[in-house]
């Protein structure tokens, strides 16, 4: 039917993992791993939607959005 659902999502955002997870809860560590981030200062591109921005907002002390 409608194949343009991915195109109307609004592009991508770059998320950077800039501070170590040592000393934080398991839930916060799982969030970082679920994004596919494995190394410090690594940047990944993910779809720009409310759920991704919500993930970054949950742990702003570990992740940030790079423009």
TALIN-V724364 format. One line per field, one symbol per residue. phi: phi as a letter, one per 30 degrees, with the letter a starting at -180 (. if undefined). A space follows every 10 residues. Layout:
phi->???
This chain:
phi->.cccdddddj ibbcccccbd ddjcdddddd dddddicbbd idcbcbddbd ddddddddbd dccbccc
